[in-house]
Amino acid sequence: MAETLYGRNVSEPLAVRTEPPTDHIADPGPLGLAGFAMTTFVLSCVNAGLVAKAIEPVVLPLALFYGGLVQLLAGMWEFRKANTFGALAFSSYGAFWLSFAGYVKFVVPGLPTAAAASATGLFLLAWTIFTAYMAVASLRVSGAVAAVLVALLATFLLLTIGAYTGAANITNIGGYVGIVTAALAWYASFAGVTNATFKKTVLPVFPAATR
């Protein structure tokens, strides 16, 4: 009687796997983009002056859970999908929102007034630098993703200048550009989930050339 291992006859040759080992894993991209878009939209409405500054804490739960934790998880799934760009982008921007929540909640209240602008400016400058090289890398991903990263770069740059100079009008402009960034991210997410669900291209994402 042939021995069996986990229900398979060990005397039989193993079947050769022909499909990629990650085909059974859903694309985490639309989820990461959606978390990023919603959190960016809410904060940008505050930065643009469309809502009162006093309600800024409303963004903290989103920053912790949707933009933060959920986007970080999307980044981990991108590692499993062997997508280096997606893994770095979602993990990093998920960490951005988590660190933003921690900065606003725990750091800002203890900062001397004179140092607050410089601290916020430095925080934003670091993320501007990171976003600059991610924007370059995004050019080989798709037009939709590249548009998100280029708009995000402009958002971070304007917010950095606004923080360092104390120019509220620059921060307001950064808020409006942030709203555009959120809209572009929502579009990319919408296209990703819709195209996957309909199993055809319903909304174009303008794939980058392979060469």
matplotlib code that plots the C-alpha trace (Angstrom):
import matplotlib.pyplot as plt

x = [0.0, 1.5, 2.3, 0.4, 1.5, -1.3, -3.6, -1.2, 0.4, 4.2, 5.0, 3.4, 5.4, 4.5, 2.4, 4.3, 2.8, 2.2, 0.5, 2.4, 2.2, 0.6, -2.2, -4.6, -3.9, -6.1, -4.5, -4.0, -3.5, -7.1, -7.3, -4.1, -5.0, -8.5, -7.1, -4.6, -7.2, -9.8, -7.3, -5.6, -8.9, -10.1, -6.8, -6.6, -10.0, -8.6, -5.4, -7.3, -9.5, -12.7, -13.5, -12.6, -9.1, -10.7, -12.1, -8.6, -8.7, -11.3, -8.5, -6.7, -8.9, -8.6, -4.8, -4.6, -6.8, -7.6, -4.7, -2.4, -3.0, -5.0, -2.5, 0.4, -1.3, -1.7, 2.0, 2.7, 0.5, 2.3, 5.5, 3.7, 2.8, 6.5, 5.6, 8.5, 7.0, 3.6, 5.2, 7.4, 4.8, 1.9, 4.1, 5.7, 2.6, 0.8, 3.6, 3.3, -0.3, 0.5, 3.4, 1.3, -1.3, 1.3, 3.0, -0.3, -1.5, 1.7, 4.5, 2.8, 1.2, 4.7, 6.6, 7.6, 5.6, 8.8, 9.9, 6.6, 6.8, 10.4, 9.5, 6.5, 8.5, 11.3, 8.8, 7.2, 10.5, 11.6, 8.4, 8.9, 12.3, 10.9, 8.0, 10.3, 12.1, 9.0, 7.5, 10.4, 9.9, 6.1, 6.8, 7.3, 4.2, 1.2, 0.0, -2.7, -0.2, 2.4, -0.3, -0.9, 2.7, 3.5, 0.5, 1.5, 5.0, 3.5, 1.3, 4.2, 6.4, 3.7, 2.9, 6.6, 7.1, 3.9, 5.1, 8.6, 7.4, 4.2, 2.4, -1.2, -2.0, 0.7, -0.7, -4.2, -2.9, -1.2, -4.6, -6.3, -3.5, -4.0, -7.6, -6.6, -4.1, -6.9, -9.2, -6.5, -5.8, -9.6, -9.7, -6.8, -8.4, -11.8, -10.2, -8.3, -11.3, -13.7, -11.4, -10.7, -14.4, -15.5, -12.4, -11.8, -10.6, -13.5, -11.4, -8.0, -4.9, -2.5, 0.1, 3.7, 5.7, 7.6, 10.8]
y = [0.0, 3.3, 5.8, 9.1, 12.5, 15.1, 13.1, 12.7, 9.5, 10.1, 7.7, 10.1, 13.0, 16.5, 18.4, 21.3, 24.7, 26.6, 29.7, 32.4, 31.6, 35.0, 34.8, 33.8, 37.1, 40.0, 43.2, 45.4, 48.5, 49.8, 49.4, 51.3, 54.1, 54.4, 54.7, 57.3, 59.2, 59.6, 60.6, 63.1, 64.6, 65.2, 66.8, 68.8, 70.3, 71.7, 72.9, 74.6, 76.5, 74.9, 73.8, 75.2, 74.5, 73.5, 70.3, 69.0, 66.2, 64.5, 63.3, 61.4, 58.3, 58.1, 58.6, 55.8, 53.2, 53.8, 55.9, 54.4, 50.8, 49.7, 51.3, 49.7, 46.3, 47.0, 47.6, 44.2, 42.5, 44.2, 42.6, 39.3, 40.2, 41.0, 44.6, 46.7, 50.1, 49.3, 47.8, 50.8, 53.4, 52.0, 50.9, 54.3, 56.5, 54.3, 55.0, 58.7, 58.8, 56.9, 59.2, 62.3, 61.2, 60.7, 64.0, 66.0, 64.2, 63.8, 66.1, 69.3, 70.1, 70.0, 72.0, 75.6, 78.0, 79.3, 75.8, 74.4, 75.8, 74.6, 71.1, 70.8, 72.1, 69.6, 66.8, 67.8, 68.4, 64.8, 63.5, 65.9, 64.3, 60.8, 61.7, 63.3, 60.0, 58.0, 60.3, 59.5, 55.7, 56.1, 57.1, 53.4, 52.2, 53.9, 57.3, 57.2, 56.4, 58.9, 61.7, 60.9, 61.0, 64.2, 65.9, 64.7, 66.0, 69.5, 69.2, 68.3, 71.1, 73.7, 72.6, 72.6, 76.1, 77.2, 75.6, 77.2, 80.7, 80.8, 81.9, 80.7, 81.3, 78.9, 76.3, 76.9, 76.4, 73.2, 72.1, 72.6, 70.7, 68.0, 67.7, 67.2, 64.5, 62.8, 62.9, 61.3, 58.6, 57.9, 57.6, 55.2, 53.1, 53.2, 52.1, 49.3, 47.8, 48.4, 46.9, 43.9, 43.3, 43.7, 41.8, 44.3, 47.8, 50.0, 53.0, 53.5, 53.8, 54.6, 51.8, 52.9, 51.5, 48.4, 49.6]
z = [0.0, -1.1, 1.6, 1.6, 2.8, 3.4, 1.2, -1.7, -2.7, -2.2, -5.0, -7.5, -9.0, -7.8, -10.3, -11.9, -10.9, -14.0, -12.7, -10.7, -6.9, -6.1, -8.6, -5.8, -4.0, -4.8, -5.9, -2.8, -4.8, -4.9, -1.1, -0.4, -2.8, -1.3, 2.3, 1.1, -0.9, 1.9, 4.5, 2.2, 1.2, 4.8, 5.9, 2.6, 3.2, 6.5, 4.9, 2.1, 4.7, 3.4, 7.0, 10.3, 11.6, 14.9, 13.4, 12.3, 14.9, 12.8, 10.5, 13.3, 13.3, 9.5, 9.8, 12.4, 10.8, 7.1, 5.8, 8.4, 9.4, 6.3, 3.9, 5.8, 5.4, 1.7, 1.5, 3.2, 0.7, -2.1, -0.8, -1.1, -4.7, -5.4, -6.3, -5.0, -5.8, -4.3, -1.2, -0.6, -1.4, 0.7, 3.6, 3.7, 3.3, 5.8, 8.2, 7.3, 8.4, 11.6, 12.4, 11.5, 14.0, 16.7, 15.9, 16.1, 19.2, 21.3, 19.9, 18.8, 22.2, 23.9, 21.3, 22.1, 19.9, 18.3, 17.3, 16.1, 12.5, 12.0, 13.4, 11.1, 8.2, 8.8, 9.1, 5.8, 4.0, 4.7, 3.2, 0.2, -0.5, -0.3, -2.6, -5.1, -5.9, -5.7, -8.3, -10.6, -10.0, -10.6, -14.2, -15.0, -13.2, -14.9, -15.9, -13.1, -10.4, -11.7, -11.6, -8.0, -7.0, -9.0, -7.4, -4.0, -4.5, -5.3, -2.2, 0.1, -1.4, -0.9, 2.7, 3.5, 2.3, 4.1, 7.4, 7.2, 6.2, 8.1, 4.9, 5.4, 1.7, 0.6, 3.0, 1.6, -2.0, -0.8, 0.6, -2.8, -4.5, -1.9, -2.8, -6.4, -5.2, -3.3, -6.4, -8.6, -6.0, -5.8, -9.6, -9.6, -6.9, -8.7, -11.9, -10.2, -8.5, -11.4, -14.0, -11.8, -11.1, -14.7, -15.8, -18.6, -18.9, -18.0, -16.8, -18.3, -16.0, -18.9, -18.4, -18.7, -21.6, -20.8, -22.5]

ax = plt.figure().add_subplot(projection="3d")
ax.plot(x, y, z, "-o")
ax.set_aspect("equal")
plt.show()
